Amino acid sequence: MANTSTRTLRLLSLLQTHRYWQGTELAERLGVSVRTLRRDIDRLRELGYPVEAQRGVDGGYQLAAGAALPPLVIDDEEAVALAVGLRTAAQGAVEGIAESSVRVLAKVVQVMPARLRHRVEALRTMTVPAEWGGPAGVGVDPDVLTTVALACRDREQLRFTYQAADGRQTDRHVEPHRLVCLSRRWYLVAYDLTRHDWRSFRADRLTAPEATGYRFRPRDLPAADAAEFVRAGLDNLPRPYRVEVLVDAPATIARERIGRYCTVEEVDAGHCRVRMTTHSLDWPIMSLGVLGAEFRVIEPPELLDRIHDWGARFQRA
């Protein structure tokens, strides 16, 4: 039998992986008697973990939602931010940690108070994930995200102040549709009631969002989904470089390794064409390096110069 401290941690871990455990099954997993299990449950309760018990032949235990996440001391916004970060990692945004992120996320959301689970669930259901390469994202206030997500879910008109790229600020009145997490940035897709057209808004440029209380009937989005709408808008922006490269590797391999950063088109069984639009030529070089295959640059010619510069520096190193 493990010592008391080790067994208590093991018990906590088991309770966090299942919604409900039968007492006999839980005791068997820990290698203790049912009486010892009851003492360990009481010990967890003393530490602040809300463990509920069900009596009877099929009685058992479950970790209930509590007013905090013991022993962590975090506020509501930090709890929501934690859940958002874990969801992003669970979608594969950080290589190698998706599976563990899913497990941790399940544990965190399970013990959240109802008011926080309500906000996190709204953010999840009203967000469209998308894979697409680009520059690093900009921080967004979690309270802005959750306010917008709730308005999307409840189909409630939204007012906010928006700052354009040139710094000009305008007041907006919209019917929010979906949040899109794209290229490590958050976007709101909404119907602008002043301009009478669909628009996408960067969430980091959006301040003081406020739901008006007025409900609306959803309109038809002029795109397959919200992520495609944002993607199309970004592709229409002026960008200095359009990159095209022929790669000596199957399209399946290229999509697996760098597909989130570019468009991959199959040429034949052993070759593919990679395209991306970018502000910096360093980004495609890094992507091609990760791909680990021979390639030939089609355009732009400036990319060849940058690759030669990188190669010279690497040789000198």
C-alpha positions in Angstrom: 0.0 0.0 0.0 1.3 3.5 -0.9 1.9 6.0 1.9 -1.0 8.3 2.8 0.2 11.4 0.9 0.9 9.5 -2.3 -2.4 7.7 -2.1 -4.3 10.9 -1.6 -2.8 12.5 -4.7 -3.6 9.3 -6.6 -7.2 9.5 -5.4 -7.5 13.1 -6.4 -6.2 12.3 -9.9 -8.7 9.4 -10.3 -11.6 11.6 -9.2 -10.6 14.2 -11.7 -10.6 11.8 -14.7 -14.1 10.4 -14.2 -17.4 12.1 -13.4 -18.4 9.3 -11.0 -16.6 6.4 -9.4 -18.2 3.4 -7.6 -16.7 3.1 -4.1 -15.6 -0.5 -4.5 -14.0 0.1 -7.9 -12.2 3.2 -6.6 -10.9 1.3 -3.6 -9.7 -1.5 -5.8 -7.8 0.9 -8.0 -6.0 2.3 -5.0 -5.4 -1.1 -3.4 -7.1 -0.2 -0.1 -10.2 -1.1 1.8 -13.5 0.7 1.5 -13.0 2.0 5.1 -9.6 3.4 4.2 -11.1 5.0 1.1 -13.6 6.8 3.2 -10.8 8.2 5.4 -8.9 9.4 2.3 -12.1 11.1 0.9 -12.5 12.9 4.3 -8.9 14.0 4.0 -9.5 15.5 0.5 -12.5 17.4 1.9 -10.4 18.8 4.7 -8.0 20.2 2.0 -10.9 21.9 0.3 -11.9 19.6 -2.5 -15.7 19.2 -2.9 -16.2 15.4 -3.0 -19.8 14.2 -3.1 -20.8 10.8 -1.9 -23.7 8.6 -2.9 -24.8 5.9 -0.4 -26.2 2.4 -1.1 -25.1 -0.8 -2.7 -23.9 1.1 -5.9 -22.7 4.1 -3.9 -19.7 6.0 -4.9 -17.9 9.4 -5.2 -17.5 12.3 -7.6 -15.7 15.5 -7.5 -18.3 18.3 -7.5 -18.0 21.8 -8.9 -16.8 24.1 -6.2 -16.4 27.8 -5.5 -12.6 27.7 -6.2 -10.0 25.5 -7.7 -8.1 24.3 -4.6 -5.3 24.6 -3.9 -4.9 27.1 -6.7 -5.8 30.7 -5.8 -7.0 32.3 -9.0 -9.8 34.7 -9.9 -12.6 34.3 -12.4 -10.7 36.0 -15.3 -7.6 33.8 -14.7 -9.8 30.7 -14.7 -11.4 31.6 -18.0 -8.0 32.5 -19.5 -6.6 29.1 -18.3 -9.5 27.2 -20.0 -9.1 29.2 -23.2 -5.3 28.5 -23.3 -5.9 24.8 -22.8 -8.5 24.7 -25.5 -6.1 26.4 -27.9 -3.4 23.9 -27.1 -5.8 21.0 -27.3 -6.5 22.0 -31.0 -2.9 21.4 -31.7 -1.6 25.0 -31.6 1.5 23.7 -29.7 3.0 20.5 -31.0 3.2 17.6 -28.6 0.9 18.8 -25.8 -2.6 18.4 -27.4 -3.4 15.2 -25.6 -2.3 16.3 -22.1 -4.1 19.6 -22.7 -7.3 17.8 -23.2 -6.9 15.9 -19.9 -6.0 19.0 -17.9 -8.9 20.9 -19.5 -11.4 18.2 -18.5 -10.1 18.4 -14.9 -10.2 22.2 -14.7 -13.7 22.6 -16.2 -15.1 19.8 -14.0 -14.4 21.7 -10.8 -15.3 25.2 -12.0 -18.2 26.9 -10.4 -21.3 27.1 -12.6 -20.9 30.8 -13.4 -17.4 30.1 -14.9 -18.4 27.0 -16.8 -21.2 29.0 -18.3 -18.7 31.5 -19.7 -16.2 29.0 -20.9 -18.9 26.9 -22.6 -20.1 30.0 -24.4 -16.6 30.8 -25.6 -16.2 27.2 -26.8 -19.4 26.9 -28.7 -19.2 30.3 -30.3 -15.6 30.0 -31.5 -14.6 28.5 -34.9 -11.0 27.2 -34.8 -9.0 27.6 -38.0 -5.4 26.7 -39.1 -3.5 29.3 -41.1 0.0 30.7 -40.8 1.0 34.2 -40.0 2.6 36.5 -37.5 2.3 36.1 -33.7 -0.9 37.1 -32.1 -1.7 40.0 -29.8 -3.1 39.7 -26.3 -6.9 40.0 -25.8 -8.7 40.7 -22.6 -10.5 37.5 -21.6 -13.5 39.5 -20.4 -13.8 40.9 -23.9 -13.8 37.4 -25.4 -16.4 36.0 -23.0 -18.7 39.1 -23.3 -18.6 38.7 -27.1 -19.0 34.9 -27.0 -22.1 35.2 -24.8 -23.6 37.8 -27.2 -23.0 35.4 -30.1 -24.6 32.5 -28.3 -27.6 34.4 -27.1 -28.1 36.2 -30.4 -28.0 39.6 -28.7 -26.9 42.8 -30.4 -23.6 44.2 -29.3 -22.1 47.7 -29.1 -18.3 48.4 -28.8 -15.6 50.8 -29.8 -13.3 49.7 -32.6 -9.8 51.0 -33.5 -8.8 50.6 -37.1 -5.3 49.9 -38.3 -4.7 53.7 -38.8 -5.7 54.4 -35.1 -9.1 55.9 -35.9 -11.8 54.8 -33.5 -15.5 54.3 -34.3 -18.5 53.1 -32.3 -20.0 49.9 -33.7 -23.4 48.4 -33.4 -23.5 44.8 -34.7 -25.3 41.4 -34.7 -22.5 39.1 -33.6 -22.2 35.7 -35.4 -19.0 33.9 -34.3 -15.5 34.3 -32.8 -12.7 32.9 -34.9 -9.3 32.0 -33.6 -7.0 32.3 -36.6 -3.3 32.7 -36.9 -3.0 33.2 -33.1 -5.4 36.2 -33.3 -9.1 36.4 -32.4 -11.7 37.8 -34.7 -15.4 38.6 -34.3 -17.5 38.0 -37.4 -20.6 40.1 -37.2 -23.3 42.0 -39.3 -22.6 45.7 -39.0 -26.0 47.4 -38.5 -24.6 50.8 -39.4 -22.8 49.8 -42.7 -25.4 47.1 -43.5 -22.8 44.5 -44.4 -20.8 41.7 -42.9 -17.5 42.6 -41.2 -14.7 40.9 -39.2 -13.2 42.7 -36.3 -9.9 42.0 -34.5 -10.7 41.3 -30.9 -7.6 43.0 -29.6 -8.8 46.3 -31.2 -12.2 46.0 -29.7 -13.0 47.8 -26.4 -15.9 48.1 -24.0 -18.2 45.5 -25.6 -21.7 45.7 -24.2 -24.7 43.5 -25.0 -27.8 45.7 -25.6 -30.4 43.2 -24.6 -32.0 43.2 -28.1 -32.3 39.8 -29.7 -32.0 39.2 -33.5 -32.8 36.6 -36.0 -29.6 35.1 -37.5 -28.7 36.2 -41.1 -27.1 34.0 -43.8 -23.3 34.4 -43.7 -21.9 35.0 -47.2 -19.3 32.2 -46.8 -19.0 28.5 -45.9 -18.3 29.4 -42.3 -16.9 32.2 -40.1 -13.3 31.0 -40.5 -13.6 31.1 -44.3 -15.1 34.6 -44.1 -12.1 35.9 -42.1 -9.6 34.1 -44.3 -11.1 35.6 -47.4 -10.9 39.1 -45.9 -7.2 38.7 -44.9 -6.3 37.3 -48.3 -7.7 40.5 -49.9 -5.4 42.7 -47.8 -2.3 44.0 -49.6 0.7 41.9 -48.7 4.3 42.2 -50.0 5.1 38.6 -50.8 3.2 35.7 -52.4 5.3 32.5 -52.0 5.1 29.5 -54.3 7.5 26.5 -53.9 7.7 23.0 -55.5 8.5 20.4 -52.8 10.0 16.9 -53.3 7.6 15.3 -50.8 4.1 13.9 -50.9 1.3 16.4 -50.1 0.2 14.3 -47.1 3.6 14.8 -45.5 3.6 18.5 -46.2 0.1 19.0 -44.8 1.0 17.1 -41.7 4.1 19.1 -41.0 3.4 22.6 -42.2 -0.2 22.5 -43.4 -1.4 24.9 -40.7 0.9 27.6 -42.1 0.2 27.4 -45.9 -1.9 25.9 -48.7 -0.6 22.5 -50.0 -1.6 21.3 -53.5 -0.7 17.8 -54.7 1.3 17.6 -58.0 1.9 13.9 -58.1 2.6 11.0 -55.6 6.0 12.4 -54.6 5.7 16.1 -55.1 3.5 19.0 -54.0 3.1 22.8 -54.4 3.2 25.0 -51.3 1.7 28.5 -51.4 1.5 31.2 -48.7 1.1 34.9 -48.4 3.3 36.7 -45.9 4.8 39.9 -44.7 8.2 38.3 -44.0 10.3 35.9 -46.1 11.8 34.5 -42.9 8.5 32.7 -42.1 8.4 30.5 -45.3 12.1 29.7 -44.8 11.4 28.4 -41.3 8.4 26.4 -42.5 10.5 24.8 -45.3 13.2 24.0 -42.9 10.7 22.1 -40.7 9.4 20.2 -43.7 12.8 18.6 -44.2 12.6 18.0 -47.9 14.3 19.3 -51.1 12.4 22.2 -52.8 12.5 24.6 -55.7 11.4 28.3 -55.4 9.0 29.4 -58.0 8.4 32.9 -56.6 9.3 35.4 -55.5 13.0 35.8 -56.5 13.6 37.7 -53.3 13.1 34.4 -51.4 16.1 32.9 -53.1 18.3 35.8 -51.9 17.0 35.4 -48.4 17.6 31.6 -48.4 21.2 32.2 -49.6 21.7 34.7 -46.8 20.4 32.2 -44.2 22.6 29.5 -45.7 25.8 31.6 -45.5 25.1 32.5 -41.9 24.4 28.9 -40.9 27.7 27.8 -42.6 29.6 30.5 -40.7 28.1 29.2 -37.5 
